[in-house]
Amino acid sequence: MEVRIFKDKAALSDHIADFVIEEIRKKTSFNLGCATGSTYKGVYERLVKKHNEGRVSFGKVRTFNLDEYLDINKDHPEAYRNYMSRHFFDHVDINIANTHFPPTDEHAEYESYDGFIASQGGIDLQLLGIGTNGHIAFNEPGTPFTQKTHKIRLADATREANSRFFTSLSDVPRYAVTMGIDTILGAKRILLAASGKDKAAIVKTFLEGPISERVPASALKKHDDVVVVLDEAAAQDIERKHL
């Protein structure tokens, strides 16, 4: 696991955007696992800017989002497909038919998403954030590392953290469908990003603590190609001498 630390969120976003572009350029087709949230908003803004400057095309890219809310109107601006359209898809040359999300139909076979990803050649680069309770995607503490794509009830801490995107806490969905930890570990390369002092404690626990289902992100230590990208605020508690 490689850890890279940058001055602030802007520098972190610049680096991740350049990292994604470099990876895309390596292959004739590319499968990108996409994350949402405030950390990646800046990354997508930079990718759009670089596309408009002619520095990257997304014509050969297929995307696979980590998760989607279940108990939410599909037209709601905070539905993750709408987030991706607003911040990324609508502004680049990606083929919308090549943008994919976990199934959200009431009687969906959620694990079919894993099979579909495999049929498309697997994910070349998976982007991740980390929750203050250590979740990755919506895999809350206690999720088995063997779990594939599944429905999950969101933890109170996760709903409270996401309430800033909604009118009130009561409006935050209680359920979502998410790639499982096993699904995520199937990616060929993984990049996890964290910014801000509110992530400092969990970043320290994730990097310095044991592998445990109580900290879902710790499963990434079982993968052989993970890059962790932090800003100084998120990295403030870690022991740099061990990096």
Helices and strands as residue ranges (DSSP letters): E 2-6, H 9-25, E 30-34, H 38-52, E 61-65, E 67-69, H 80-87, G 89-91, G 96-98, E 99-100, H 112-119, E 125-128, E 150-153, H 156-162, G 163-165, G 169-171, E 175-178, H 181-185, E 190-194, G 197-199, H 200-208, G 216-222, E 226-231, G 240-242
